[in-house]
């Protein structure tokens, strides 16, 4: 009988040992997976950071090139303005001298006529006309 109790204790110990070892193995595997996921996330973030830094450097370089170009254009414009101010006799004209004279002669110098304000416009005459009349088929003749 002692050997049966010993055998039962051995079987129960093996079963308990199996489940305990399975529990610790699963826990260890989960820890390894979380560390591996964490390392993967770090690698991805590091790669994204290097890509972002590279793109930012490209943008900064492009901005510096544009600033240099703009500075050169501003210097050229400033020198052109200084040259025009130094040349009092010569002026930069938008259309050119011949075109400005032609446009000046083409524009007519019409004076506006002052209209007599005693008469109302036809649409606002004292009598009903057009669509506002009550009578049908009645012709309205303007008298002046």
SESELUM-836973 format. One line per 10 residues: their letters; for each residue x, y, z of N, C-alpha, C, O. Coordinates in Angstrom, 3 decimals, decimal comma, padded with zeros to 6 digits. Example, Ala and Ser with C-alpha at 12.3 -4.5 7.8 and 13.67 -1.06 7.14 Angstrom:
BEGIN
as	013,190/-005,690/007,800/012,300/-004,500/007,800/013,200/-003,300/007,800/014,236/-003,319/008,465 | 012,850/-002,250/007,080/013,670/-001,060/007,140/012,900/000,030/007,870/013,409/001,138/008,039;
END
This chain:
BEGIN
xxxxxxxxxx	000,800/-001,161/000,000/000,000/000,000/000,000/000,867/001,258/000,000/000,479/002,275/-000,575 | 001,979/001,200/000,608/002,853/002,360/000,630/003,349/002,693/-000,775/003,501/003,861/-001,133 | 003,583/001,708/-001,517/004,078/001,981/-002,868/003,001/002,602/-003,752/003,330/003,331/-004,687 | 001,662/002,323/-003,469/000,578/002,934/-004,244/000,486/004,413/-003,893/000,289/005,251/-004,773 | 000,625/004,732/-002,633/000,574/006,132/-002,210/001,767/006,865/-002,833/001,621/007,993/-003,304 | 002,915/006,246/-002,836/004,095/006,859/-003,441/003,916/007,068/-004,935/004,324/008,086/-005,494 | 003,290/006,068/-005,574/003,034/006,175/-007,008/002,016/007,274/-007,302/002,185/008,016/-008,270 | 000,970/007,397/-006,498/-000,037/008,450/-006,669/000,583/009,827/-006,439/000,291/010,778/-007,165 | 001,431/009,923/-005,437/002,093/011,207/-005,184/003,023/011,562/-006,345/003,144/012,732/-006,709 | 003,666/010,575/-006,914/004,529/010,822/-008,071/003,721/011,317/-009,261/004,138/012,259/-009,935;
xxxxxxxxxx	002,572/010,701/-009,535/001,710/011,103/-010,656/001,166/012,509/-010,411/001,169/013,339/-011,320 | 000,701/012,782/-009,194/000,174/014,116/-008,870/001,300/015,133/-008,980/001,073/016,236/-009,477 | 002,480/014,805/-008,542/003,623/015,713/-008,651/003,991/015,987/-010,099/004,330/017,114/-010,458 | 003,922/014,946/-010,937/004,221/015,134/-012,364/003,183/016,047/-013,022/003,527/016,907/-013,832 | 001,915/015,853/-012,667/000,849/016,684/-013,254/001,019/018,132/-012,794/000,958/019,059/-013,602 | 001,232/018,315/-011,498/001,437/019,681/-010,994/002,712/020,289/-011,597/002,707/021,469/-011,948 | 003,750/019,555/-011,722/004,989/020,042/-012,310/004,808/020,430/-013,777/005,366/021,425/-014,240 | 004,014/019,624/-014,507/003,741/019,946/-015,916/003,041/021,293/-016,036/003,453/022,128/-016,842 | 001,985/021,522/-015,248/001,226/022,768/-015,351/002,040/023,965/-014,854/001,952/025,056/-015,415 | 002,826/023,757/-013,809/003,661/024,847/-013,310/004,730/025,203/-014,340/004,976/026,383/-014,592;
xxxxxxxxxx	005,357/024,208/-014,930/006,378/024,483/-015,950/005,752/025,127/-017,188/006,354/026,002/-017,811 | 004,531/024,687/-017,543/003,833/025,313/-018,682/003,530/026,771/-018,383/003,682/027,625/-019,256 | 003,094/027,074/-017,139/002,786/028,448/-016,753/004,038/029,322/-016,853/003,981/030,412/-017,422 | 005,151/028,867/-016,315/006,383/029,652/-016,352/006,951/029,758/-017,774/007,532/030,780/-018,138 | 006,783/028,721/-018,558/007,263/028,760/-019,946/006,452/029,780/-020,758/007,013/030,541/-021,546 | 005,133/029,786/-020,559/004,280/030,767/-021,255/004,628/032,192/-020,829/004,651/033,110/-021,649 | 004,895/032,359/-019,549/005,257/033,673/-019,043/006,588/034,127/-019,640/006,730/035,277/-020,053 | 007,552/033,224/-019,682/008,857/033,542/-020,250/008,735/033,844/-021,742/009,392/034,756/-022,244 | 007,905/033,090/-022,449/007,684/033,323/-023,881/007,006/034,672/-024,119/007,346/035,384/-025,063 | 006,047/035,018/-023,261/005,375/036,313/-023,381/006,364/037,446/-023,128/006,325/038,460/-023,825;
xxxxxxxxxx	007,244/037,293/-022,151/008,255/038,316/-021,886/009,204/038,471/-023,072/009,565/039,586/-023,447 | 009,603/037,344/-023,657/010,485/037,395/-024,816/009,784/038,064/-026,008/010,390/038,852/-026,735 | 008,503/037,738/-026,195/007,742/038,365/-027,293/007,586/039,864/-027,077/007,693/040,640/-028,027 | 007,335/040,278/-025,838/007,183/041,707/-025,570/008,510/042,434/-025,766/008,532/043,555/-026,275 | 009,616/041,807/-025,367/010,926/042,426/-025,583/011,240/042,501/-027,075/011,793/043,489/-027,559 | 010,874/041,431/-027,799/011,120/041,432/-029,237/010,262/042,494/-029,920/010,743/043,198/-030,808 | 009,001/042,618/-029,518/008,124/043,658/-030,073/008,656/045,049/-029,736/008,629/045,953/-030,570 | 009,134/045,206/-028,519/009,692/046,488/-028,099/010,927/046,838/-028,926/011,101/047,982/-029,348 | 011,774/045,850/-029,148/012,961/046,080/-029,975/012,571/046,407/-031,417/013,179/047,276/-032,043 | 011,574/045,723/-031,934/011,105/045,997/-033,295/010,558/047,414/-033,400/010,835/048,119/-034,370;
xxxxxxxxxx	009,783/047,832/-032,405/009,225/049,185/-032,394/010,346/050,209/-032,318/010,299/051,235/-032,997 | 011,355/049,939/-031,494/012,489/050,856/-031,400/013,224/050,973/-032,724/013,610/052,068/-033,133 | 013,419/049,837/-033,395/014,103/049,863/-034,692/013,302/050,661/-035,723/013,859/051,448/-036,489 | 011,991/050,442/-035,728/011,133/051,179/-036,675/011,166/052,672/-036,363/011,254/053,495/-037,275 | 011,096/053,023/-035,093/011,134/054,435/-034,712/012,481/055,058/-035,064/012,540/056,204/-035,509 | 013,568/054,301/-034,862/014,891/054,812/-035,218/014,992/055,024/-036,722/015,550/056,027/-037,166 | 014,457/054,091/-037,518/014,472/054,236/-038,976/013,636/055,442/-039,407/014,053/056,216/-040,269 | 012,468/055,598/-038,811/011,620/056,756/-039,134/012,312/058,059/-038,757/012,218/059,052/-039,478 | 013,012/058,048/-037,612/013,715/059,260/-037,178/014,822/059,620/-038,162/014,984/060,791/-038,504 | 015,590/058,625/-038,623/016,660/058,915/-039,585/016,083/059,398/-040,913/016,634/060,303/-041,540;
xxxxxxxxxx	014,974/058,795/-041,341/014,317/059,272/-042,578/013,845/060,712/-042,419/014,016/061,533/-043,320 | 013,249/061,012/-041,268/012,743/062,357/-041,007/013,892/063,368/-040,970/013,775/064,472/-041,501 | 014,983/062,986/-040,348/016,134/063,884/-040,289/016,683/064,131/-041,687/017,042/065,260/-042,021 | 016,753/063,089/-042,503/017,231/063,253/-043,881/016,335/064,173/-044,694/016,819/065,043/-045,419 | 015,035/063,979/-044,571/014,093/064,840/-045,292/014,195/066,284/-044,801/014,137/067,220/-045,598 | 014,345/066,459/-043,505/014,463/067,804/-042,948/015,728/068,491/-043,448/015,709/069,682/-043,759 | 016,827/067,743/-043,527/018,064/068,314/-044,058/017,883/068,721/-045,520/018,375/069,772/-045,932 | 017,180/067,899/-046,311/016,917/068,253/-047,711/016,092/069,531/-047,811/016,361/070,390/-048,650 | 015,092/069,646/-046,954/014,237/070,839/-046,973/015,042/072,077/-046,576/014,892/073,140/-047,179 | 015,898/071,935/-045,556/016,717/073,066/-045,114/017,658/073,494/-046,231/017,850/074,688/-046,457;
xxxxxxxxxx	018,246/072,527/-046,930/019,142/072,844/-048,040/018,395/073,572/-049,150/018,892/074,548/-049,711 | 017,185/073,081/-049,463/016,380/073,741/-050,499/016,023/075,162/-050,079/016,070/076,080/-050,898 | 015,666/075,348/-048,814/015,336/076,691/-048,325/016,549/077,617/-048,387/016,417/078,789/-048,738 | 017,720/077,100/-048,052/018,921/077,921/-048,129/019,211/078,329/-049,568/019,600/079,466/-049,833 | 019,018/077,385/-050,502/019,221/077,714/-051,920/018,236/078,774/-052,387/018,607/079,692/-053,118 | 016,988/078,649/-051,968/015,980/079,639/-052,345/016,298/080,989/-051,717/016,114/082,026/-052,354 | 016,774/080,987/-050,469/017,138/082,257/-049,818/018,290/082,926/-050,554/018,286/084,142/-050,746 | 019,276/082,134/-050,965/020,400/082,701/-051,716/019,922/083,274/-053,049/020,336/084,361/-053,452 | 019,052/082,534/-053,724/018,517/083,008/-055,006/017,712/084,284/-054,814/017,838/085,227/-055,596 | 016,895/084,315/-053,789/016,101/085,502/-053,507/016,987/086,685/-053,152/016,708/087,816/-053,549;
xxxxxxxxxx	018,038/086,431/-052,418/018,974/087,497/-052,061/019,652/088,057/-053,312/019,821/089,270/-053,436 | 020,042/087,177/-054,239/020,647/087,633/-055,491/019,662/088,459/-056,310/020,027/089,489/-056,875 | 018,408/088,002/-056,371/017,389/088,753/-057,111/017,141/090,108/-056,466/016,976/091,112/-057,159 | 017,116/090,134/-055,134/016,903/091,397/-054,422/018,068/092,354/-054,674/017,856/093,551/-054,868 | 019,283/091,837/-054,672/020,448/092,679/-054,967/020,379/093,223/-056,392/020,686/094,392/-056,627 | 019,974/092,373/-057,347/019,858/092,820/-058,738/018,784/093,898/-058,870/018,975/094,881/-059,585 | 017,659/093,718/-058,185/016,587/094,707/-058,246/017,038/096,014/-057,603/016,753/097,097/-058,115 | 017,741/095,907/-056,485/018,213/097,104/-055,797/019,199/097,877/-056,686/019,154/099,106/-056,748 | 020,075/097,159/-057,362/021,018/097,843/-058,247/020,287/098,469/-059,430/020,672/099,542/-059,895 | 019,234/097,809/-059,923/018,456/098,389/-061,020/017,749/099,658/-060,564/017,677/100,632/-061,314;
xxxxxxxxxx	017,229/099,656/-059,348/016,557/100,850/-058,816/017,564/101,977/-058,632/017,267/103,132/-058,936 | 018,742/101,650/-058,142/019,773/102,674/-057,953/020,205/103,257/-059,292/020,456/104,458/-059,395 | 020,294/102,405/-060,326/020,671/102,915/-061,644/019,597/103,835/-062,205/019,913/104,842/-062,840 | 018,323/103,497/-061,976/017,252/104,354/-062,491/017,190/105,666/-061,722/016,855/106,702/-062,295 | 017,510/105,635/-060,435/017,518/106,876/-059,675/018,703/107,745/-060,074/018,614/108,972/-060,047 | 019,805/107,114/-060,441/020,974/107,873/-060,876/020,727/108,510/-062,241/021,223/109,606/-062,503 | 019,980/107,853/-063,105/019,661/108,381/-064,429/018,351/109,153/-064,345/017,280/108,588/-064,565 | 018,431/110,444/-064,027/017,214/111,250/-063,904/016,549/111,461/-065,252/015,325/111,562/-065,323 | 017,321/111,528/-066,310/016,759/111,770/-067,637/016,025/110,553/-068,175/015,008/110,699/-068,854 | 016,514/109,371/-067,888/015,885/108,161/-068,399/014,975/107,579/-067,322/015,352/107,466/-066,155;
xxxxxxxxxx	013,773/107,214/-067,745/012,824/106,624/-066,816/012,370/105,286/-067,375/012,276/105,113/-068,590 | 012,095/104,360/-066,501/011,515/103,102/-066,934/010,021/103,334/-067,157/009,307/103,742/-066,241 | 009,564/103,077/-068,350/008,145/103,233/-068,631/007,538/101,861/-068,800/008,190/100,916/-069,245 | 006,292/101,777/-068,439/005,615/100,482/-068,491/005,406/100,045/-069,931/005,718/098,907/-070,281 | 004,886/100,928/-070,767/004,594/100,584/-072,151/005,703/100,997/-073,105/005,735/100,513/-074,237 | 006,580/101,841/-072,710/007,561/102,394/-073,620/007,094/103,782/-074,046/005,921/104,125/-073,900 | 008,000/104,553/-074,559/007,673/105,943/-074,882/006,661/106,038/-076,016/005,700/106,801/-075,918 | 006,860/105,281/-077,085/005,966/105,387/-078,241/004,569/104,879/-077,893/003,570/105,466/-078,307 | 004,503/103,794/-077,135/003,194/103,253/-076,770/002,467/104,201/-075,827/001,250/104,353/-075,931 | 003,186/104,842/-074,908/002,546/105,779/-073,982/001,956/106,969/-074,732/000,853/107,417/-074,418;
xxxxxxxxxx	002,682/107,479/-075,714/002,163/108,595/-076,518/000,933/108,148/-077,288/-000,057/108,878/-077,345 | 000,975/106,958/-077,883/-000,157/106,437/-078,664/-001,386/106,259/-077,775/-002,495/106,636/-078,154 | -001,180/105,680/-076,590/-002,310/105,474/-075,681/-002,857/106,801/-075,202/-004,071/106,953/-075,060 | -001,995/107,755/-074,954/-002,451/109,076/-074,511/-003,302/109,763/-075,558/-004,264/110,448/-075,208 | -002,974/109,599/-076,852/-003,767/110,211/-077,922/-005,051/109,437/-078,195/-006,032/110,018/-078,660 | -005,061/108,147/-077,918/-006,249/107,339/-078,178/-007,346/107,592/-077,157/-008,529/107,468/-077,474 | -006,975/107,936/-075,963/-007,983/108,170/-074,937/-008,686/109,490/-075,234/-008,059/110,534/-075,410 | -009,977/109,402/-075,280/-010,736/110,620/-075,576/-011,030/111,360/-074,279/-011,205/110,757/-073,220 | -011,077/112,619/-074,388/-011,308/113,462/-073,223/-012,766/113,939/-073,224/-013,048/115,132/-073,327 | -013,665/112,986/-073,107/-015,083/113,338/-073,108/-015,487/113,872/-071,746/-015,130/113,325/-070,703;
xxxxxxxxxx	-016,241/114,959/-071,794/-016,798/115,465/-070,553/-018,193/114,908/-070,427/-018,912/114,762/-071,415 | -018,556/114,609/-069,244/-019,900/114,079/-069,020/-020,914/115,192/-069,160/-020,705/116,321/-068,717 | -021,996/114,845/-069,779/-023,088/115,809/-069,876/-023,845/115,810/-068,564/-024,115/114,760/-067,981 | -024,172/116,963/-068,129/-025,010/117,005/-066,944/-026,452/116,837/-067,412/-026,916/117,554/-068,299 | -027,126/115,917/-066,828/-028,491/115,625/-067,248/-029,473/116,441/-066,417/-029,218/116,799/-065,267 | -030,578/116,710/-067,037/-031,630/117,445/-066,363/-032,325/116,483/-065,402/-032,764/115,411/-065,820 | -032,430/116,839/-064,142/-033,013/115,943/-063,150/-034,501/116,200/-062,921/-035,096/115,642/-061,999 | -035,107/117,052/-063,767/-036,524/117,341/-063,578/-037,388/116,170/-064,022/-038,479/115,977/-063,485 | -036,939/115,404/-064,965/-037,741/114,312/-065,500/-037,307/112,997/-064,881/-036,117/112,737/-064,700 | -038,297/112,172/-064,560/-038,000/110,857/-064,013/-037,668/109,903/-065,154/-038,073/110,143/-066,291;
xxxxxxxxxx	-036,959/108,859/-064,880/-036,707/107,866/-065,923/-038,003/107,195/-066,348/-038,997/107,236/-065,622 | -037,993/106,589/-067,505/-039,219/106,005/-068,057/-039,800/104,925/-067,157/-041,021/104,794/-067,067 | -038,963/104,159/-066,497/-039,472/103,074/-065,653/-040,199/103,598/-064,422/-041,012/102,886/-063,832 | -039,916/104,825/-064,035/-040,513/105,366/-062,832/-041,402/106,571/-063,145/-041,479/107,515/-062,358 | -042,057/106,531/-064,274/-042,913/107,651/-064,640/-044,144/107,661/-063,742/-044,437/106,685/-063,052 | -044,849/108,767/-063,764/-046,001/108,936/-062,894/-047,140/107,996/-063,241/-047,875/107,559/-062,355 | -047,293/107,681/-064,507/-048,383/106,812/-064,918/-047,898/105,372/-064,945/-046,698/105,100/-064,985 | -048,863/104,454/-064,923/-048,502/103,050/-065,030/-048,208/102,735/-066,488/-048,944/103,140/-067,388 | -047,115/102,002/-066,706/-046,757/101,647/-068,074/-046,345/100,186/-068,122/-045,990/099,596/-067,102 | -046,394/099,623/-069,286/-045,890/098,274/-069,501/-046,656/097,225/-068,735/-047,876/097,133/-068,872;
xxxxxxxxxx	-045,987/096,447/-067,948/-046,602/095,349/-067,207/-047,448/095,826/-066,044/-048,254/095,063/-065,512 | -047,280/097,068/-065,645/-047,987/097,564/-064,468/-049,350/098,164/-064,789/-050,038/098,643/-063,888 | -049,744/098,145/-066,042/-051,044/098,730/-066,392/-052,145/097,719/-066,144/-051,927/096,511/-066,228 | -053,340/098,229/-065,835/-054,474/097,351/-065,611/-055,136/096,986/-066,933/-055,712/095,905/-067,060 | -055,059/097,864/-067,900/-055,722/097,618/-069,175/-054,863/096,719/-070,039/-053,640/096,856/-070,072 | -055,512/095,791/-070,744/-054,796/094,892/-071,632/-054,819/095,469/-073,038/-055,759/096,171/-073,411 | -053,781/095,173/-073,819/-053,652/095,590/-075,219/-053,665/097,111/-075,359/-054,147/097,618/-076,371 | -053,172/097,824/-074,417/-053,125/099,277/-074,502/-051,685/099,681/-074,767/-050,788/099,269/-074,031 | -051,446/100,467/-075,786/-050,114/100,921/-076,115/-049,821/102,211/-075,371/-050,673/103,093/-075,264 | -048,618/102,304/-074,865/-048,213/103,500/-074,167/-047,243/104,234/-075,068/-046,261/103,660/-075,538;
xxxx	-047,520/105,504/-075,306/-046,670/106,317/-076,153/-046,013/107,371/-075,274/-046,683/108,082/-074,525 | -044,697/107,458/-075,377/-043,977/108,456/-074,602/-044,092/109,805/-075,310/-043,917/109,915/-076,524 | -044,382/110,789/-074,535/-044,445/112,131/-075,084/-043,274/112,933/-074,551/-042,948/112,886/-073,364 | -042,658/113,658/-075,446/-041,535/114,474/-075,011/-041,830/115,917/-075,217/-040,996/116,768/-074,908;
END
